Amino acid sequence: MAYAISDDCIMCGACAAECPVSAITEGDGKYVIDADTCIECGACAGTCPVGAPAQA
């Protein structure tokens, strides 16, 4: 199950920098994860200061 970013996102970009497959991009008010590209590694969740990325 791919990860998704909740509305708790503070737009810091930490998750995007850690994603090994570049599945995370800046969206409208929060970062978004492309579910088709996500490899479910959890790197984004491990680096987020507010815990916004989680398995969908």
PyMOL Python script that loads the backbone (N, CA, C, O; Angstrom):
from pymol import cmd

cmd.read_pdbstr("""\
ATOM      1  N   MET A   1       0.844  -1.164   0.000  1.00  0.00           N
ATOM      2  CA  MET A   1       0.000   0.000   0.000  1.00  0.00           C
ATOM      3  C   MET A   1       0.904   1.247   0.000  1.00  0.00           C
ATOM      4  O   MET A   1       1.751   1.392   0.882  1.00  0.00           O
ATOM      5  N   ALA A   2       0.737   2.108  -0.939  1.00  0.00           N
ATOM      6  CA  ALA A   2       1.565   3.310  -1.082  1.00  0.00           C
ATOM      7  C   ALA A   2       1.333   4.284   0.061  1.00  0.00           C
ATOM      8  O   ALA A   2       0.311   4.230   0.745  1.00  0.00           O
ATOM      9  N   TYR A   3       2.284   5.162   0.253  1.00  0.00           N
ATOM     10  CA  TYR A   3       2.169   6.206   1.265  1.00  0.00           C
ATOM     11  C   TYR A   3       1.386   7.395   0.707  1.00  0.00           C
ATOM     12  O   TYR A   3       1.329   7.600  -0.505  1.00  0.00           O
ATOM     13  N   ALA A   4       0.791   8.166   1.599  1.00  0.00           N
ATOM     14  CA  ALA A   4       0.087   9.399   1.254  1.00  0.00           C
ATOM     15  C   ALA A   4       0.453  10.429   2.309  1.00  0.00           C
ATOM     16  O   ALA A   4       0.826  10.069   3.425  1.00  0.00           O
ATOM     17  N   ILE A   5       0.351  11.695   1.968  1.00  0.00           N
ATOM     18  CA  ILE A   5       0.699  12.769   2.886  1.00  0.00           C
ATOM     19  C   ILE A   5      -0.571  13.452   3.356  1.00  0.00           C
ATOM     20  O   ILE A   5      -1.403  13.873   2.553  1.00  0.00           O
ATOM     21  N   SER A   6      -0.706  13.555   4.679  1.00  0.00           N
ATOM     22  CA  SER A   6      -1.908  14.150   5.265  1.00  0.00           C
ATOM     23  C   SER A   6      -1.857  15.676   5.212  1.00  0.00           C
ATOM     24  O   SER A   6      -0.862  16.271   4.798  1.00  0.00           O
ATOM     25  N   ASP A   7      -2.943  16.282   5.639  1.00  0.00           N
ATOM     26  CA  ASP A   7      -3.032  17.741   5.685  1.00  0.00           C
ATOM     27  C   ASP A   7      -2.139  18.338   6.769  1.00  0.00           C
ATOM     28  O   ASP A   7      -2.034  19.560   6.869  1.00  0.00           O
ATOM     29  N   ASP A   8      -1.493  17.500   7.583  1.00  0.00           N
ATOM     30  CA  ASP A   8      -0.567  17.970   8.608  1.00  0.00           C
ATOM     31  C   ASP A   8       0.740  18.482   7.990  1.00  0.00           C
ATOM     32  O   ASP A   8       1.556  19.087   8.687  1.00  0.00           O
ATOM     33  N   CYS A   9       0.942  18.247   6.703  1.00  0.00           N
ATOM     34  CA  CYS A   9       2.160  18.645   5.989  1.00  0.00           C
ATOM     35  C   CYS A   9       2.449  20.132   6.188  1.00  0.00           C
ATOM     36  O   CYS A   9       1.564  20.974   6.035  1.00  0.00           O
ATOM     37  N   ILE A  10       3.713  20.447   6.534  1.00  0.00           N
ATOM     38  CA  ILE A  10       4.121  21.837   6.725  1.00  0.00           C
ATOM     39  C   ILE A  10       4.989  22.344   5.569  1.00  0.00           C
ATOM     40  O   ILE A  10       5.606  23.403   5.675  1.00  0.00           O
ATOM     41  N   MET A  11       5.037  21.593   4.472  1.00  0.00           N
ATOM     42  CA  MET A  11       5.752  21.992   3.251  1.00  0.00           C
ATOM     43  C   MET A  11       7.253  22.218   3.468  1.00  0.00           C
ATOM     44  O   MET A  11       7.835  23.109   2.850  1.00  0.00           O
ATOM     45  N   CYS A  12       7.878  21.429   4.330  1.00  0.00           N
ATOM     46  CA  CYS A  12       9.303  21.616   4.598  1.00  0.00           C
ATOM     47  C   CYS A  12      10.186  20.971   3.530  1.00  0.00           C
ATOM     48  O   CYS A  12      11.331  21.384   3.344  1.00  0.00           O
ATOM     49  N   GLY A  13       9.665  19.967   2.830  1.00  0.00           N
ATOM     50  CA  GLY A  13      10.415  19.317   1.763  1.00  0.00           C
ATOM     51  C   GLY A  13      11.321  18.188   2.206  1.00  0.00           C
ATOM     52  O   GLY A  13      11.992  17.578   1.373  1.00  0.00           O
ATOM     53  N   ALA A  14      11.359  17.896   3.486  1.00  0.00           N
ATOM     54  CA  ALA A  14      12.228  16.830   3.989  1.00  0.00           C
ATOM     55  C   ALA A  14      11.898  15.483   3.356  1.00  0.00           C
ATOM     56  O   ALA A  14      12.804  14.711   3.038  1.00  0.00           O
ATOM     57  N   CYS A  15      10.639  15.197   3.173  1.00  0.00           N
ATOM     58  CA  CYS A  15      10.222  13.914   2.607  1.00  0.00           C
ATOM     59  C   CYS A  15      10.666  13.779   1.152  1.00  0.00           C
ATOM     60  O   CYS A  15      11.155  12.729   0.737  1.00  0.00           O
ATOM     61  N   ALA A  16      10.493  14.840   0.395  1.00  0.00           N
ATOM     62  CA  ALA A  16      10.864  14.804  -1.026  1.00  0.00           C
ATOM     63  C   ALA A  16      12.357  14.573  -1.194  1.00  0.00           C
ATOM     64  O   ALA A  16      12.780  13.863  -2.106  1.00  0.00           O
ATOM     65  N   ALA A  17      13.152  15.168  -0.321  1.00  0.00           N
ATOM     66  CA  ALA A  17      14.600  15.008  -0.391  1.00  0.00           C
ATOM     67  C   ALA A  17      15.036  13.581  -0.084  1.00  0.00           C
ATOM     68  O   ALA A  17      16.068  13.134  -0.583  1.00  0.00           O
ATOM     69  N   GLU A  18      14.272  12.860   0.726  1.00  0.00           N
ATOM     70  CA  GLU A  18      14.625  11.495   1.128  1.00  0.00           C
ATOM     71  C   GLU A  18      14.082  10.417   0.201  1.00  0.00           C
ATOM     72  O   GLU A  18      14.556   9.282   0.252  1.00  0.00           O
ATOM     73  N   CYS A  19      13.113  10.728  -0.637  1.00  0.00           N
ATOM     74  CA  CYS A  19      12.484   9.716  -1.485  1.00  0.00           C
ATOM     75  C   CYS A  19      13.469   9.202  -2.543  1.00  0.00           C
ATOM     76  O   CYS A  19      13.942   9.979  -3.373  1.00  0.00           O
ATOM     77  N   PRO A  20      13.781   7.905  -2.519  1.00  0.00           N
ATOM     78  CA  PRO A  20      14.773   7.358  -3.450  1.00  0.00           C
ATOM     79  C   PRO A  20      14.280   7.236  -4.894  1.00  0.00           C
ATOM     80  O   PRO A  20      15.083   7.040  -5.806  1.00  0.00           O
ATOM     81  N   VAL A  21      12.967   7.351  -5.106  1.00  0.00           N
ATOM     82  CA  VAL A  21      12.421   7.212  -6.460  1.00  0.00           C
ATOM     83  C   VAL A  21      11.725   8.483  -6.944  1.00  0.00           C
ATOM     84  O   VAL A  21      11.019   8.458  -7.952  1.00  0.00           O
ATOM     85  N   SER A  22      11.917   9.579  -6.239  1.00  0.00           N
ATOM     86  CA  SER A  22      11.337  10.880  -6.601  1.00  0.00           C
ATOM     87  C   SER A  22       9.822  10.830  -6.809  1.00  0.00           C
ATOM     88  O   SER A  22       9.296  11.414  -7.756  1.00  0.00           O
ATOM     89  N   ALA A  23       9.135  10.130  -5.918  1.00  0.00           N
ATOM     90  CA  ALA A  23       7.680  10.002  -6.008  1.00  0.00           C
ATOM     91  C   ALA A  23       6.950  11.172  -5.364  1.00  0.00           C
ATOM     92  O   ALA A  23       5.731  11.287  -5.489  1.00  0.00           O
ATOM     93  N   ILE A  24       7.689  12.045  -4.673  1.00  0.00           N
ATOM     94  CA  ILE A  24       7.062  13.127  -3.923  1.00  0.00           C
ATOM     95  C   ILE A  24       7.316  14.464  -4.612  1.00  0.00           C
ATOM     96  O   ILE A  24       8.452  14.822  -4.923  1.00  0.00           O
ATOM     97  N   THR A  25       6.224  15.190  -4.839  1.00  0.00           N
ATOM     98  CA  THR A  25       6.324  16.500  -5.481  1.00  0.00           C
ATOM     99  C   THR A  25       5.511  17.516  -4.698  1.00  0.00           C
ATOM    100  O   THR A  25       4.635  17.162  -3.910  1.00  0.00           O
ATOM    101  N   GLU A  26       5.818  18.788  -4.930  1.00  0.00           N
ATOM    102  CA  GLU A  26       5.103  19.861  -4.262  1.00  0.00           C
ATOM    103  C   GLU A  26       3.715  20.000  -4.869  1.00  0.00           C
ATOM    104  O   GLU A  26       3.563  20.144  -6.082  1.00  0.00           O
ATOM    105  N   GLY A  27       2.713  19.955  -4.011  1.00  0.00           N
ATOM    106  CA  GLY A  27       1.343  20.107  -4.471  1.00  0.00           C
ATOM    107  C   GLY A  27       0.775  21.438  -4.012  1.00  0.00           C
ATOM    108  O   GLY A  27       1.528  22.353  -3.678  1.00  0.00           O
ATOM    109  N   ASP A  28      -0.526  21.554  -3.992  1.00  0.00           N
ATOM    110  CA  ASP A  28      -1.205  22.779  -3.600  1.00  0.00           C
ATOM    111  C   ASP A  28      -1.403  22.784  -2.083  1.00  0.00           C
ATOM    112  O   ASP A  28      -2.392  22.247  -1.585  1.00  0.00           O
ATOM    113  N   GLY A  29      -0.479  23.380  -1.359  1.00  0.00           N
ATOM    114  CA  GLY A  29      -0.581  23.461   0.089  1.00  0.00           C
ATOM    115  C   GLY A  29       0.053  22.322   0.851  1.00  0.00           C
ATOM    116  O   GLY A  29       0.180  22.398   2.073  1.00  0.00           O
ATOM    117  N   LYS A  30       0.450  21.277   0.169  1.00  0.00           N
ATOM    118  CA  LYS A  30       1.148  20.154   0.798  1.00  0.00           C
ATOM    119  C   LYS A  30       1.848  19.345  -0.281  1.00  0.00           C
ATOM    120  O   LYS A  30       1.518  19.448  -1.462  1.00  0.00           O
ATOM    121  N   TYR A  31       2.808  18.548   0.131  1.00  0.00           N
ATOM    122  CA  TYR A  31       3.464  17.651  -0.818  1.00  0.00           C
ATOM    123  C   TYR A  31       2.541  16.472  -1.113  1.00  0.00           C
ATOM    124  O   TYR A  31       1.689  16.124  -0.296  1.00  0.00           O
ATOM    125  N   VAL A  32       2.714  15.862  -2.280  1.00  0.00           N
ATOM    126  CA  VAL A  32       1.896  14.711  -2.674  1.00  0.00           C
ATOM    127  C   VAL A  32       2.804  13.577  -3.139  1.00  0.00           C
ATOM    128  O   VAL A  32       3.905  13.810  -3.638  1.00  0.00           O
ATOM    129  N   ILE A  33       2.330  12.363  -2.969  1.00  0.00           N
ATOM    130  CA  ILE A  33       3.072  11.169  -3.360  1.00  0.00           C
ATOM    131  C   ILE A  33       2.354  10.491  -4.514  1.00  0.00           C
ATOM    132  O   ILE A  33       1.152  10.235  -4.439  1.00  0.00           O
ATOM    133  N   ASP A  34       3.086  10.203  -5.577  1.00  0.00           N
ATOM    134  CA  ASP A  34       2.544   9.461  -6.716  1.00  0.00           C
ATOM    135  C   ASP A  34       2.503   7.983  -6.323  1.00  0.00           C
ATOM    136  O   ASP A  34       3.541   7.331  -6.212  1.00  0.00           O
ATOM    137  N   ALA A  35       1.311   7.474  -6.118  1.00  0.00           N
ATOM    138  CA  ALA A  35       1.133   6.098  -5.653  1.00  0.00           C
ATOM    139  C   ALA A  35       1.711   5.073  -6.625  1.00  0.00           C
ATOM    140  O   ALA A  35       2.142   3.999  -6.203  1.00  0.00           O
ATOM    141  N   ASP A  36       1.726   5.385  -7.904  1.00  0.00           N
ATOM    142  CA  ASP A  36       2.261   4.446  -8.894  1.00  0.00           C
ATOM    143  C   ASP A  36       3.781   4.373  -8.850  1.00  0.00           C
ATOM    144  O   ASP A  36       4.364   3.371  -9.264  1.00  0.00           O
ATOM    145  N   THR A  37       4.426   5.419  -8.355  1.00  0.00           N
ATOM    146  CA  THR A  37       5.886   5.468  -8.279  1.00  0.00           C
ATOM    147  C   THR A  37       6.395   5.023  -6.908  1.00  0.00           C
ATOM    148  O   THR A  37       7.497   4.484  -6.806  1.00  0.00           O
ATOM    149  N   CYS A  38       5.619   5.238  -5.871  1.00  0.00           N
ATOM    150  CA  CYS A  38       6.001   4.922  -4.490  1.00  0.00           C
ATOM    151  C   CYS A  38       6.363   3.433  -4.358  1.00  0.00           C
ATOM    152  O   CYS A  38       5.629   2.558  -4.818  1.00  0.00           O
ATOM    153  N   ILE A  39       7.517   3.170  -3.715  1.00  0.00           N
ATOM    154  CA  ILE A  39       7.954   1.787  -3.498  1.00  0.00           C
ATOM    155  C   ILE A  39       7.734   1.345  -2.051  1.00  0.00           C
ATOM    156  O   ILE A  39       8.211   0.287  -1.642  1.00  0.00           O
ATOM    157  N   GLU A  40       7.012   2.155  -1.282  1.00  0.00           N
ATOM    158  CA  GLU A  40       6.619   1.830   0.087  1.00  0.00           C
ATOM    159  C   GLU A  40       7.809   1.589   1.007  1.00  0.00           C
ATOM    160  O   GLU A  40       7.751   0.717   1.875  1.00  0.00           O
ATOM    161  N   CYS A  41       8.888   2.351   0.829  1.00  0.00           N
ATOM    162  CA  CYS A  41      10.089   2.151   1.636  1.00  0.00           C
ATOM    163  C   CYS A  41       9.989   2.802   3.009  1.00  0.00           C
ATOM    164  O   CYS A  41      10.669   2.372   3.940  1.00  0.00           O
ATOM    165  N   GLY A  42       9.157   3.828   3.155  1.00  0.00           N
ATOM    166  CA  GLY A  42       8.988   4.504   4.431  1.00  0.00           C
ATOM    167  C   GLY A  42      10.007   5.586   4.738  1.00  0.00           C
ATOM    168  O   GLY A  42       9.985   6.158   5.828  1.00  0.00           O
ATOM    169  N   ALA A  43      10.900   5.881   3.799  1.00  0.00           N
ATOM    170  CA  ALA A  43      11.913   6.911   4.034  1.00  0.00           C
ATOM    171  C   ALA A  43      11.270   8.266   4.326  1.00  0.00           C
ATOM    172  O   ALA A  43      11.769   9.022   5.159  1.00  0.00           O
ATOM    173  N   CYS A  44      10.183   8.569   3.656  1.00  0.00           N
ATOM    174  CA  CYS A  44       9.493   9.845   3.857  1.00  0.00           C
ATOM    175  C   CYS A  44       8.929   9.947   5.270  1.00  0.00           C
ATOM    176  O   CYS A  44       9.045  10.987   5.919  1.00  0.00           O
ATOM    177  N   ALA A  45       8.324   8.874   5.738  1.00  0.00           N
ATOM    178  CA  ALA A  45       7.727   8.876   7.072  1.00  0.00           C
ATOM    179  C   ALA A  45       8.798   9.019   8.146  1.00  0.00           C
ATOM    180  O   ALA A  45       8.573   9.655   9.176  1.00  0.00           O
ATOM    181  N   GLY A  46       9.952   8.432   7.905  1.00  0.00           N
ATOM    182  CA  GLY A  46      11.027   8.484   8.884  1.00  0.00           C
ATOM    183  C   GLY A  46      11.683   9.837   9.019  1.00  0.00           C
ATOM    184  O   GLY A  46      12.309  10.120  10.041  1.00  0.00           O
ATOM    185  N   THR A  47      11.556  10.677   8.016  1.00  0.00           N
ATOM    186  CA  THR A  47      12.208  11.981   8.046  1.00  0.00           C
ATOM    187  C   THR A  47      11.270  13.139   8.319  1.00  0.00           C
ATOM    188  O   THR A  47      11.740  14.238   8.616  1.00  0.00           O
ATOM    189  N   CYS A  48       9.980  12.943   8.234  1.00  0.00           N
ATOM    190  CA  CYS A  48       9.004  14.026   8.401  1.00  0.00           C
ATOM    191  C   CYS A  48       8.915  14.469   9.871  1.00  0.00           C
ATOM    192  O   CYS A  48       8.689  13.643  10.756  1.00  0.00           O
ATOM    193  N   PRO A  49       9.095  15.777  10.127  1.00  0.00           N
ATOM    194  CA  PRO A  49       9.034  16.257  11.510  1.00  0.00           C
ATOM    195  C   PRO A  49       7.632  16.270  12.126  1.00  0.00           C
ATOM    196  O   PRO A  49       7.493  16.374  13.345  1.00  0.00           O
ATOM    197  N   VAL A  50       6.591  16.164  11.289  1.00  0.00           N
ATOM    198  CA  VAL A  50       5.224  16.195  11.819  1.00  0.00           C
ATOM    199  C   VAL A  50       4.450  14.898  11.543  1.00  0.00           C
ATOM    200  O   VAL A  50       3.259  14.820  11.845  1.00  0.00           O
ATOM    201  N   GLY A  51       5.103  13.895  10.979  1.00  0.00           N
ATOM    202  CA  GLY A  51       4.447  12.619  10.736  1.00  0.00           C
ATOM    203  C   GLY A  51       3.359  12.628   9.685  1.00  0.00           C
ATOM    204  O   GLY A  51       2.414  11.842   9.758  1.00  0.00           O
ATOM    205  N   ALA A  52       3.483  13.514   8.703  1.00  0.00           N
ATOM    206  CA  ALA A  52       2.437  13.632   7.670  1.00  0.00           C
ATOM    207  C   ALA A  52       2.360  12.422   6.728  1.00  0.00           C
ATOM    208  O   ALA A  52       1.252  12.002   6.396  1.00  0.00           O
ATOM    209  N   PRO A  53       3.491  11.838   6.279  1.00  0.00           N
ATOM    210  CA  PRO A  53       3.371  10.670   5.402  1.00  0.00           C
ATOM    211  C   PRO A  53       2.992   9.409   6.199  1.00  0.00           C
ATOM    212  O   PRO A  53       3.561   9.128   7.254  1.00  0.00           O
ATOM    213  N   ALA A  54       2.030   8.671   5.670  1.00  0.00           N
ATOM    214  CA  ALA A  54       1.614   7.416   6.276  1.00  0.00           C
ATOM    215  C   ALA A  54       1.083   6.500   5.195  1.00  0.00           C
ATOM    216  O   ALA A  54       0.695   6.955   4.119  1.00  0.00           O
ATOM    217  N   GLN A  55       1.065   5.209   5.481  1.00  0.00           N
ATOM    218  CA  GLN A  55       0.528   4.283   4.487  1.00  0.00           C
ATOM    219  C   GLN A  55      -0.952   4.544   4.315  1.00  0.00           C
ATOM    220  O   GLN A  55      -1.702   4.658   5.285  1.00  0.00           O
ATOM    221  N   ALA A  56      -1.358   4.637   3.054  1.00  0.00           N
ATOM    222  CA  ALA A  56      -2.757   4.945   2.730  1.00  0.00           C
ATOM    223  C   ALA A  56      -3.653   3.731   2.878  1.00  0.00           C
ATOM    224  O   ALA A  56      -4.858   3.821   2.643  1.00  0.00           O
TER     225      ALA A  56
END
""", "prot")
cmd.dss("prot")
cmd.show_as("cartoon", "prot")
cmd.util.cbc("prot")
cmd.orient("prot")
